[in-house]
Amino acid sequence: MSAFKAVKLTEKVYWVGAVDWAIRDFHGYSTSRGTTYNAFLVLAEKVTLIDTVKKPFFGEMMSRIASIIDPGEIDYIISNHSEMDHTGALPDTISSVHPEKVFASPMGKKAIAAHFHWDPSVITEVRTGDSISLGNISMTFIETRMLHWPDSMVSYIPEEKVLFSQDGFGMHLASSERFDDELPLHILDEESLKYYANILMPFSPLVSRLIDQLGDLDLDVDLLCPDHGPVWRSNIDHIIGNWTEWAKQKPSMKAVIVFDTMWHSTATLAEAICDGLDSQGISVRVMPLASSGRSDVATEVLDAGALIVGSPTINNQIFPRVADCMVYLKGLKPKNLVGAAFGSYGWSGEAVEQLESLLGEMNIPLASEGLKINYVPDAEALEKARDFGILIGKKVVELTGESG
């Protein structure tokens, strides 16, 4: 008897993935609610497994498969995405089931061969528009390069109206529920926004293009099956609409103040800047890095009109947690917002200029010259900080075309 059971999605499609309740860090992205590694089994005449799972979860996946068929009956394996949370178990799966063929995109073929040091001929490549017969049903492929790896693709079964979207429209969320309508929508929105901001933000132009492409194809989709999180069946238009909006990176009347502090002086400046922004009708997120993770900052920055970064100077440099966060944000390439830097210092004060330089490298225009305050801010310094916030607030109003 199998310890883990497959979950029926349609008459022919089953979820056979794994739930990772324990993971809290996904290469720098905080996963406070865990994640799933979704794999799908298609019971066609040619039994097909779509994606596998992270290597430590191989046994769980195989147990779910064994709850409905002998795993040795699998004829085909399709790899939509070669990242190791989806292919880590691929070598063991192939060794166990001996499939006739393993399919991947051209870039997926190269990536899988490189990952596992295989002869590329082990993989059969498929391209956009290609279809394969599974006997009584078919599978069509669409390459989605750089969403979010070069190899990425999606697979579609027209007869079942099921789209396997790999990392598209997913989220990091461990749950015993398999469908979107079994979970609170506000949690789905929160986790899918965080997922988009931390993984897809730098590829937003490609996301917009893909959504247009899927619209042009006019696919009839009853189930949207990502490789992480729940399967979408009741809120498909909702999640696609969210991705459509997030891809625009439209700035809002919101400012994110992210900072670290040594003796609370930079924190005091942040509070005064917040007050100035608030006076202009700007919604402010104050995020001290001693208690705010970099991935939470990225989530707030996605639709922000301003990113305001504060740091004291230590050893002539930016404070370590601020540097960490800024390097992370730089890789995500936020757009359509203004920036500014501030900080308290003792005797050298290089951090503010270094932050301005980083904002420049990120192509974020400065809303104001940086604010530097020597040692502990007095009443005059706090008034300067408040005026600094007012000035930035006015720039956000101009940028968004709204008013407070």
C-alpha positions, -999 to 999 in steps of 0.1 A, spaced: 0 0 0 14 34 -10 21 58 19 12 88 -4 -18 90 -27 -21 106 -61 -48 133 -65 -72 131 -94 -74 163 -114 -93 151 -145 -103 117 -158 -68 113 -172 -45 137 -152 -33 132 -116 -11 152 -93 18 131 -81 41 157 -66 55 164 -32 49 188 -3 79 204 14 65 217 47 100 225 61 117 247 35 122 283 47 148 296 22 147 291 -15 181 305 -27 177 337 -8 139 339 -11 121 334 23 95 307 20 76 311 53 48 288 41 69 261 26 64 249 -10 53 221 -33 71 204 -61 43 195 -85 46 166 -109 17 153 -130 8 119 -144 -12 116 -176 -30 82 -180 -31 82 -217 -23 52 -240 13 64 -237 15 71 -199 33 103 -194 49 120 -164 53 158 -166 82 170 -145 96 153 -115 105 167 -80 134 178 -59 157 148 -54 150 142 -16 113 138 -25 118 111 -52 102 84 -29 71 105 -22 65 111 -59 70 74 -67 47 64 -39 20 86 -53 25 72 -88 23 36 -74 -10 44 -58 -26 43 -92 -3 25 -116 29 4 -117 56 32 -123 71 9 -148 41 16 -171 54 52 -177 62 56 -214 72 92 -216 86 119 -193 83 156 -202 106 181 -186 91 216 -188 119 232 -167 154 219 -159 159 236 -125 168 210 -99 137 213 -79 119 198 -109 147 176 -123 166 165 -92 147 133 -92 148 128 -130 179 105 -130 164 82 -104 130 82 -122 146 73 -155 165 45 -138 134 32 -122 108 34 -150 130 31 -181 108 54 -203 108 52 -241 115 89 -244 123 120 -223 112 153 -239 125 188 -233 129 221 -252 162 225 -271 176 246 -243 162 221 -218 180 193 -236 213 212 -232 207 221 -196 197 185 -185 227 170 -203 249 196 -185 233 190 -151 237 153 -151 267 149 -175 246 129 -200 249 124 -237 223 149 -251 209 122 -273 191 108 -242 167 138 -246 142 143 -274 138 180 -281 105 196 -289 99 232 -300 71 257 -300 42 244 -320 53 208 -319 28 181 -308 33 145 -298 7 118 -297 0 100 -264 -21 76 -283 -57 87 -275 -48 123 -267 -20 148 -277 4 171 -261 15 205 -276 45 226 -265 52 263 -263 87 275 -254 88 303 -228 125 312 -228 137 331 -198 105 325 -179 124 321 -159 152 300 -173 164 296 -210 149 261 -212 114 269 -199 84 257 -218 47 249 -211 27 218 -223 -9 217 -232 -34 188 -236 -63 202 -257 -85 171 -251 -83 176 -214 -81 215 -215 -51 213 -192 -21 237 -194 11 227 -175 28 260 -169 60 250 -151 70 280 -129 44 302 -145 15 313 -123 29 294 -93 38 303 -57 57 288 -28 30 274 -6 28 241 12 -7 228 18 -28 197 19 -52 213 -5 -45 208 -42 -68 234 -58 -70 272 -56 -106 273 -45 -98 252 -14 -76 280 -1 -83 316 9 -78 339 -21 -60 365 0 -32 340 8 -30 330 -29 -27 366 -39 -1 373 -12 21 343 -21 18 346 -59 27 383 -57 58 375 -36 67 347 -61 63 371 -91 83 399 -74 112 377 -64 115 355 -95 97 370 -125 101 407 -120 133 410 -141 115 392 -170 83 413 -169 85 423 -206 87 386 -215 58 379 -192 37 404 -211 47 389 -244 38 354 -232 4 364 -220 -3 380 -253 10 349 -271 -13 326 -250 -42 350 -258 -35 347 -295 -34 309 -293 -69 311 -277 -63 280 -256 -93 265 -238 -80 260 -203 -100 244 -175 -70 236 -153 -38 256 -150 -11 235 -134 21 252 -122 51 234 -107 47 251 -73 16 258 -53 -21 248 -60 -37 239 -93 -59 267 -106 -94 258 -116 -117 285 -103 -96 316 -104 -76 312 -137 -86 346 -151 -78 361 -117 -42 349 -116 -36 357 -153 -50 391 -147 -27 396 -117 4 386 -137 -8 409 -165 -8 439 -141 23 430 -122 43 427 -155 35 464 -162 54 474 -130 31 504 -127 42 527 -99 17 535 -72 14 562 -45 37 540 -23 72 545 -10 94 518 5 119 529 31 145 502 36 173 508 61 196 494 88 209 513 118 237 510 144 226 534 172 191 542 160 201 575 144 194 563 108 162 547 121 151 581 135 157 597 102 136 570 85 107 579 108 109 616 100 111 608 62 80 586 66 62 615 82 71 638 53 59 613 27 27 607 46 20 644 45 19 641 7 -6 613 7 20 586 0 15 552 15 47 542 32 63 508 40 90 513 66 112 482 65 141 479 90 164 452 77 169 438 112 134 425 110 125 426 73 137 400 48 151 409 14 123 390 -4 96 409 15 113 442 4 113 430 -32 76 423 -30 68 458 -18 91 474 -44 73 458 -73 46 485 -75 63 512 -55 67 548 -67 99 553 -46 127 533 -31 144 552 -3 175 534 12 192 543 44 225 532 59 250 543 85 287 541 74 308 513 88 344 509 78 338 534 50 311 511 35 274 505 34 260 485 63 262 448 55 224 440 55 217 471 34 244 460 9 229 425 8 194 438 1 206 462 -26 225 436 -45 194 414 -44 172 442 -57 197 451 -84 193 416 -99 155 419 -99 157 451 -120 127 471 -106 114 498 -129 93 529 -131 102 544 -97 124 570 -82 151 566 -55 169 584 -28 195 576 -1 200 588 35 220 580 66 237 590 98 275 589 100 303 596 124 334 608 106 335 596 70 299 591 57 306 573 24 274 551 26 250 576 11 271 583 -20 276 545 -24 239 539 -22 233 566 -48 258 549 -71 239 516 -66 206 533 -75 222 547 -106 235 512 -116 199 500 -112 187 528 -135 166 543 -108 166 581 -111 172 601 -79 143 621 -66 167 642 -44 202 647 -34 211 623 -6 205 632 31 236 629 54 233 637 91 264 637 114 259 616 145 225 618 164 198 639 145 187 670 164 154 689 158 169 707 128 181 674 112 148 658 117 131 687 100 155 683 71 146 646 70 108 654 70 114 679 41 134 652 23 103 630 26 80 658 13 102 664 -17 103 627 -26 65 625 -20 60 652 -46 81 634 -71 60 603 -66 28 623 -72 44 636 -104 55 601 -114 21 585 -109 -1 614 -120 -22 610 -89 -27 632 -59 -27 625 -22 
